[in-house]
Amino acid sequence: MNRIAAISVAVLAGLSATGTAYAQSTSEEGQWYLGPRLGSFGTDSDRVAIDNNQLRTFKGGFDSAFAGLEAGFQFTPEWGYRVYYDYLRGDLHNADSATGRVFGVDVLYNFTDNVYGSLGINNTELGDVSNRFLRAGAGYREQLNSNWQLFVEGAVQQNDGDLTEFMVMTGLRYYFGQSAAPAPAPTPAPEAAPVDSDGDGVMDANDRCPNTQPAYKVDSYGCVMYRNETVTHELRINFAFDSAVIPTGEKAEIQDTAEFLKEFPQLDIRIEGHTDSVGTVEYNQGLSERRAKSVGESLISDFGIEQERVSTIGFSENRPLVPNNSAENRAKNRRIEAQMSVTKEVPIKEDN
């Protein structure tokens, strides 16, 4: 029992050293508790079990699971005790499993409201082999309400035959009896004067949109108000007689259209080509299509607009902008045109 004695002395010394560091509330003092627990158990590599009159070894690691009950009593704010019973099932090499049980008693010491230590003895019987152990552990607990408490705990146990085993578990405790009155609430600090940090007329306590710019109107929550605004973009390029070549200087118009399309990626563009009345309708149909296509290809190759967003169509001489009764009017009709509109939200300024 030399190793057991050494562990006992070490744990008791630790409890004594911290004995004055904890002043727990007395809500649990003088109360009984009862609750379920379950966890995982790591057997010693030297532990054996008897299975069909043969000695078997365990698989190692946390190879066993257990579930059980514990009951306890808190007789001072720091000190309490518990008794427990666990049912064990462990995995064996070259066999199914071994079952057993643990019955033990622990002394508990509360270091803080949440952290505690335990020290006790138990009898662990697993696979028809029984051993007596000293077990030391530490746990963390959290009060769920006036009666229920959740805890997690880890422990190590040692017997006089050099078996060292580990366990981790979690469980619930139900405390019987009436809880003590809660400690008085601290005196609240005086309320600070309301503050409007961004100057939008809504106090910070109610402001869901801090740091708004003062130039814009805000709602009762301090968020900028918006209105719908329709934005329209038109593209029109005129061509030389009998030509589908984009005139010098018109690339800027195409670039503006590309930037509009990039700003509103939900939009597509349809480019319509037109001619004057000189020539046959059939010839002018092909010319109007080439004009529309040349502008569409420029949007795609020169300015990076996706091909699937661009479509073209030709209308020959059938949709004149003005009557084809003069050279000046016929020049106006040799054109491509496109129009796009989109509705967007814009912030409302204070002066609107």
Secondary structure by P-SEA (a helix, b strand, c coil): caaaaaaaaaaaaaaaaaccccccccccccbbbbbcccbbbbbcccbbbbcccbbbbccccccccccbbbbbbbcccccccccbbbbbbbcccccccccccccbbbbbbbcccccccccbbbbbbcccbbbbbbbbbcccccccccccccccccccccccccbbbbbcccbbbbbccccccccccccccccccccccccccccccccccccccccbbbccccbbbbbbbbbbbbbbbbbccccccccccaaaaaaaaaaaaaacccbbbbbbbbbcccccaaaaaaaaaaaaaaaaaaaacccccccccbbbbbbcccccccccccaaaaaaacccbbbbbbbbbbbbcccc
